[in-house]
Structure formats: C-alpha cells, structure tokens
Amino acid sequence: MKKCKPVSWATTRNLIVCLFAALAITAQTSAQTITTFDVPGAGTGSFQGTLPIGINVYGAIMGYYIDSSTVFHCFLRASDGTITTFDAPGAGTSPGYGTVAYGLNQEGAITGYDLDSNSVFHGFLRTPDGNITVFDDPDAGTGFGQGTQAEDINDFGAIAGYYIDSNGVNHGFLRAPDGTFTRFDPKGSTGTYPTYFSGLNDFGTIVGTYNDAANANHCFLRDSNRTITTCDVPGAGTGSGQGTFGDTLNNFGAIAGAYTDSSNVNHGYVRTEKGVITKFDVPGAGTGTYQGTVSQNINDFGAIAGLYVDSSNVNHGFLRAPNGNITKFDVPGAGTGSGQGTVPQTNNFGGSITGYYYDPNGIFHGFLRQ
C-alpha cells in the first residue's frame, strides 16, 4: 500500500484557516453575547476576585483568582462552564503568595509560576490530566524575589518565560518538551521579558519586551533559528518607562502591542511578518499620561483584542478586525471610576474574547464575549 505523504503543520494550519474562515468571520461580526463568571472561592473584597488570562480554540479559559485572604490560585474553566481550581505544590499560602497561570495550549496544558513561602518563584507545567510538574531554570537565583516565571506554552509543549538570577536580573528562556533549557537576551538588554499567553507560537518564535540601560522598553522577536530582532515602532519614546512593548504574536508571525510616546501616551500597533508596521488609536482613547490604546492579543486571523483608557482613566474593551474596523465594548456591571472598567486579555481563533472587569467596588470578575 502506498504511504501517504506527511502534511506539514504549516499546510495543516492553512487548511484549517480556509475551512473555518467563513464561520469565524461570521461569529466575529455578528451580535455578541457577554457572559460573566466568578470562580467559587474567589474573594469579594477590593482587589480580590477572578482574573481570566487566556482562551483556547475549544473555549477553555484559564487564569487565576485571589481569595479572601489575598492568596493566589489557578483555575481552568471548561467550555461548558465547569471550573477546576488548582495550586502548584509548594506554593506559599500567605497574603500575596500562591500560584498564577499564564499559558494555555490547545491540548489543555497550562503553565505559570508560584511564589513559595521564601519568596522564590518556580515555574510549573500542568498536563491536561491534571498532573503538575514544578521546574526551575538551572541559572535562576534562589533568593528573595528571584527564581523562574513561566509565561506561555505552545501546542508542542515548549514553554517560554524568564528567570531572575542571583543579581536580580531577568533573562529569557525556552524550555523544550524534554525539559532542556535554552537561555537568551537581546543585545543591550538589562532585563528580558517574554510575553505571557501569546508570546510563543507553534514554530518556536518568541516575542517580548526588553529594557535598556535607560530603562526604555524595546520589542524583540526571537525566531526558531535563535536570531533576535528588535522591532521598535517609529515614534516610540526613549525615556524611562517609554518605548515599544511586544505584547502578542500569532502563528503567522504578526506582532501586536502598544508603544508609549514621549508624552507617556499609549498607542496600538500591528507588525506583519514582513515587518510592516501599522499604528492605530481607538476612537475615544484618552491622550493624557498613561491613557490611550493597548493591544493585548492577536489571533491567527489578525483580529486584535485589547483595551483603551479614556480621559477619565476608565478601561474599555475593543476588537480590531483585520481590515482595521474597531468595535468597542464594555461588560455590564463594569465600574466607571478611575482604574475600573473592562480589561480584555485574549481572543481565540473563533473570535471569542476573555478577560476581566473591575466593578464599582474594585472587585475582579471574569467575562467571556462570544
């Protein structure tokens, strides 16, 4: 019998995109329903509650919640709404300590990190069957505020993140599925931060942000050949806290994020795999210090979910279609005071968006817009 020729992931991905494009585009342009939810056990005090981080193609949502003692715990919400909570072994149980989840792949594997009772960070991997492995980069420090922070996992089980060495300096790492670590820093970096959730794609490309000696931010892209490119947006400020943030990467190599100009105003951008940069601002975004537009996640269609901060410092959600059209939204019940409002985190292949909102009492709640 003649054997079938193996199909590459790139070919499979393109077929999937073609197959589901019409369905997904219809879903993203039709009327949207917003569902809110809270993890059982989440606290109901100020700065407590439920904080979803990511959603996969099947509608599973992961994130973390803060309980009434201000301890952090992880959760996984299945597409039917069933919620499972978990903690990494050895996580601290004092206020401000615990476990946070930042990466989720299509298989349901989750990565993140915990802060132990000695104030040291450790990475973890939770497999779809619930088994948790705690790991540390061999070069990570073991002192106060040092250690390993895992940020994202791709569909092959590779994990990207950063570790804090014994001198308190952050460095990027890529952990292969077999547990092997590769470390990296862009040239001139005084601190390297691969992005959470959508910072590592299925081809092993990593996006993130690094700081220079002046504490300005720069976007970096590390490809599968280990070549690192700086991808700053023209017009980004060069002062402390200003610059370009590499916030999200899709499987086609497109990057989205925010840049902070010399007046400390944020603006959105998208960069194609060929390096073409388009800047944008959501209508209604404020133009004051730390106001403006922030891209949070770009899916494989090129749709971008994010938030904008208005002139009253209230957060609002937006979805930018691949053609540049922008839809704004707020979760019912979101607060309208300074620092409150709607904070989208990620959008999946089908156009569903998850994130959290701050209510008028300063409590976090999860939402799903689909």
C-alpha positions in Angstrom: 0.0 0.0 0.0 1.3 3.4 -0.9 2.0 5.5 2.1 0.5 9.0 2.4 3.0 11.9 2.4 3.0 13.6 5.8 1.4 17.0 5.9 3.4 19.9 7.4 2.0 21.9 10.3 2.0 25.0 8.0 -0.1 23.2 5.4 -2.5 21.9 8.0 -2.8 25.3 9.6 -3.6 26.9 6.3 -6.3 24.3 5.6 -7.8 24.9 9.0 -7.9 28.6 8.4 -9.6 28.2 5.0 -12.0 25.7 6.3 -13.2 27.8 9.3 -12.7 31.3 8.0 -16.3 31.8 7.0 -17.7 30.5 10.3 -15.2 32.5 12.4 -15.7 35.8 10.4 -19.5 35.4 10.8 -19.0 34.9 14.6 -16.7 37.9 14.9 -19.0 40.2 13.1 -22.4 39.1 14.4 -24.1 40.2 17.6 -22.0 39.3 20.7 -23.1 37.8 24.0 -21.2 38.5 27.2 -21.2 36.0 30.0 -19.7 36.9 33.4 -18.4 34.4 35.9 -16.6 34.1 39.2 -14.5 31.2 40.5 -16.0 29.6 43.6 -13.7 30.7 46.5 -12.7 34.0 44.9 -12.6 36.8 47.3 -15.2 39.6 47.3 -13.0 42.4 48.8 -11.2 45.1 46.9 -8.5 43.8 44.6 -9.8 40.2 45.0 -11.8 38.1 42.6 -11.4 36.3 39.3 -8.9 37.2 36.5 -9.1 35.1 33.3 -5.9 35.3 31.2 -6.4 33.1 28.1 -8.8 31.1 26.0 -8.0 28.3 23.5 -9.8 27.3 20.4 -12.1 25.0 22.3 -13.3 27.7 24.6 -11.4 26.6 27.7 -10.4 29.5 29.8 -7.5 29.6 32.3 -6.4 32.2 34.7 -6.1 32.8 38.4 -8.2 34.1 41.3 -7.5 35.9 44.5 -9.2 34.6 47.6 -10.5 36.4 50.7 -7.0 36.1 52.3 -5.4 37.6 49.1 -3.8 34.3 48.2 -3.5 33.5 44.5 -4.8 30.2 43.0 -5.3 28.9 39.4 -8.4 27.9 37.6 -9.4 26.2 34.4 -13.0 26.8 33.1 -14.2 24.3 30.5 -16.3 25.3 27.6 -19.4 24.0 29.5 -18.7 26.4 32.4 -17.3 23.7 34.7 -14.4 25.2 36.8 -11.5 23.3 38.2 -9.1 25.0 40.6 -5.5 24.0 41.5 -2.3 25.1 43.1 1.3 24.3 42.4 2.9 22.1 45.1 5.0 24.2 47.4 3.2 27.5 46.7 3.1 29.9 49.6 -0.2 30.5 51.4 0.4 33.9 52.9 -1.3 37.1 51.5 0.3 38.0 48.2 1.7 34.5 47.6 0.3 31.4 45.7 0.1 30.3 42.1 -0.8 32.1 38.9 -1.5 30.6 35.4 -0.4 32.5 32.3 -0.1 29.9 29.4 -2.7 27.5 27.9 -2.4 25.5 24.7 -5.0 23.8 22.6 -4.5 20.4 24.3 -5.3 22.0 27.7 -1.8 22.1 29.1 -1.2 25.0 31.4 1.9 26.8 32.6 2.7 29.6 35.0 4.5 30.0 38.3 4.2 30.0 42.0 5.7 32.1 44.8 6.8 29.9 47.7 7.0 30.8 51.4 10.6 32.0 51.0 9.5 34.5 48.2 11.2 32.5 45.5 9.4 31.9 42.1 9.1 28.5 40.5 7.7 27.5 37.1 5.1 24.8 36.7 3.5 22.7 34.0 0.1 21.2 34.4 -0.8 18.5 31.9 -4.3 18.0 30.6 -4.9 15.2 33.0 -4.1 17.4 36.0 -0.6 16.3 36.8 1.7 19.2 37.9 5.5 19.4 37.5 7.4 22.2 39.2 10.6 23.3 37.5 13.4 25.9 37.8 15.8 27.2 35.3 19.2 26.0 36.4 20.6 29.6 36.4 17.7 31.1 38.4 18.5 32.7 41.7 17.2 31.3 44.9 17.0 34.4 47.0 14.1 36.8 47.8 12.2 37.8 44.6 14.4 35.5 42.4 13.5 32.3 40.5 11.6 31.1 37.4 8.5 32.6 35.8 6.9 30.6 33.0 4.7 32.7 30.7 3.5 30.7 27.7 3.2 27.2 26.3 2.8 26.2 22.6 0.9 23.2 21.2 4.1 21.1 21.2 4.7 21.6 24.9 7.6 24.1 24.7 7.5 26.8 27.4 8.8 30.3 27.2 9.4 32.6 30.2 12.1 34.3 32.1 14.2 33.7 35.2 15.6 36.1 37.7 19.2 35.4 38.5 21.1 35.9 41.8 21.8 39.5 40.9 18.1 40.2 40.3 18.4 40.5 36.5 15.8 38.9 34.3 16.7 36.7 31.3 14.6 34.9 28.8 14.4 31.1 28.5 12.8 28.5 26.3 12.1 25.1 27.9 11.9 22.3 25.4 9.3 19.5 25.9 12.1 17.2 27.2 12.9 19.8 29.9 16.0 21.2 28.3 16.6 25.0 28.8 17.9 27.5 26.3 18.6 31.0 27.6 18.7 34.3 25.7 18.9 38.0 26.0 18.6 40.6 23.2 21.8 42.7 22.7 21.8 45.6 25.1 19.2 44.1 27.4 19.2 44.9 31.1 16.1 42.8 31.6 14.3 40.3 29.2 10.6 39.5 29.4 8.9 37.1 27.0 5.2 37.8 26.8 2.5 35.8 28.6 -0.1 33.6 26.9 0.6 34.6 23.2 4.4 35.1 23.4 5.4 31.8 21.9 4.0 30.4 18.7 3.9 26.9 17.4 7.1 27.5 15.3 9.1 28.3 18.4 9.2 32.1 17.7 9.1 34.2 20.8 8.0 37.8 21.3 8.5 40.0 24.3 10.0 43.2 25.7 13.4 44.1 27.0 14.7 47.1 28.9 17.8 49.1 28.0 20.3 50.9 30.3 18.0 53.9 30.3 15.0 51.7 31.3 13.3 52.3 28.0 11.3 49.4 26.5 12.0 47.6 23.2 10.1 44.9 21.4 12.1 41.8 20.5 11.4 38.8 18.2 13.4 35.6 18.6 12.9 33.2 15.7 13.3 29.5 15.6 16.9 29.9 14.4 17.6 31.8 17.6 18.0 35.1 15.7 16.8 38.1 17.7 15.4 41.2 16.0 14.5 44.4 17.7 11.1 45.6 16.4 10.5 49.1 17.8 7.7 51.3 16.5 8.9 54.7 15.0 7.7 57.5 17.3 8.0 55.4 20.5 9.6 57.4 23.3 13.1 56.7 24.5 12.8 57.8 28.1 12.4 55.6 31.2 9.2 53.6 31.0 8.6 54.6 27.4 9.2 52.6 24.2 7.7 49.6 22.4 6.1 46.6 24.0 5.9 43.2 22.2 2.7 42.0 23.7 1.4 39.2 21.4 2.4 37.0 18.4 0.3 34.7 16.2 1.3 31.7 14.2 1.8 33.7 11.0 4.4 35.9 12.7 2.3 39.0 13.1 3.0 41.0 16.3 0.7 43.4 18.1 1.2 45.6 21.1 1.5 49.1 22.4 4.1 51.8 22.3 4.4 54.7 24.7 5.4 58.0 23.1 7.5 60.8 24.6 4.4 62.2 26.3 3.7 58.9 28.0 0.6 58.2 25.9 -0.1 54.7 24.7 -0.9 53.7 21.1 -1.7 50.4 19.5 0.2 48.9 16.6 0.4 45.7 14.5 3.5 44.5 12.7 3.2 42.0 9.9 5.6 39.0 9.5 7.4 41.1 6.8 8.0 44.0 9.3 5.3 46.4 8.0 4.0 48.4 11.0 0.5 50.0 11.3 -0.3 52.3 14.2 -3.8 52.9 15.4 -5.7 54.5 18.2 -9.2 53.6 19.3 -11.7 56.5 19.0 -12.4 57.8 22.5 -9.0 56.8 23.9 -7.5 59.4 26.2 -4.5 61.5 25.3 -3.2 62.1 28.8 -0.4 60.4 30.7 -0.8 56.5 30.7 -4.0 56.8 28.7 -4.6 55.6 25.2 -4.7 52.2 23.4 -3.1 48.9 24.3 -3.3 45.8 22.1 -3.4 42.6 24.2 -3.8 39.6 21.8 -3.8 38.9 18.1 -5.3 35.7 16.7 -4.4 33.9 13.6 -6.8 35.9 11.5 -5.1 39.1 12.6 -8.0 40.3 14.8 -6.7 42.2 17.8 -8.4 42.3 21.3 -7.3 45.0 23.7 -8.3 47.9 25.9 -8.3 51.6 25.8 -8.1 54.1 28.7 -10.3 57.1 28.3 -9.7 60.7 29.5 -11.3 59.7 32.9 -8.8 56.8 33.2 -11.6 54.2 32.8 -10.8 51.0 30.9 -12.9 49.8 27.9 -12.6 46.8 25.6 -12.1 46.8 21.8 -11.8 44.3 19.0 -9.9 45.5 15.9 -10.8 43.4 12.8 -8.1 42.5 10.2 -9.4 45.3 7.9 -8.9 47.9 10.7 -12.5 48.3 11.8 -12.8 48.7 15.5 -15.7 47.6 17.7 -15.8 48.9 21.3 -17.5 47.2 24.2 -18.0 47.2 28.0 -19.0 44.4 30.2 -22.3 45.1 32.0 -21.5 45.8 35.6 -18.0 47.2 35.0 -17.1 50.1 37.1 -16.9 53.6 35.6 -14.5 55.1 38.1 -10.8 55.8 37.6 -8.9 52.5 37.2 -12.1 50.5 36.8 -13.8 49.1 33.7 -13.3 46.3 31.2 -9.9 44.6 30.5 -9.8 42.1 27.7 -6.9 39.7 27.7 -7.1 37.3 24.8 -9.2 36.4 21.7 -9.2 32.9 20.2 -9.4 31.6 16.6 -13.2 31.7 16.7 -13.4 35.3 17.8 -14.3 34.7 21.5 -12.7 37.1 23.9 -12.0 36.6 27.6 -10.7 38.9 30.3 -11.9 40.6 33.5 -13.6 43.7 34.7 -13.4 45.8 37.8 -16.7 46.5 39.4 -17.5 49.8 41.3 -16.2 48.1 44.5 -12.8 47.3 42.9 -13.5 43.5 42.7 -12.4 41.5 39.7 -14.8 39.3 37.7 -14.3 37.1 34.6 -16.1 37.6 31.3 -16.5 35.7 28.0 -17.6 37.6 24.9 -18.6 35.3 22.1 
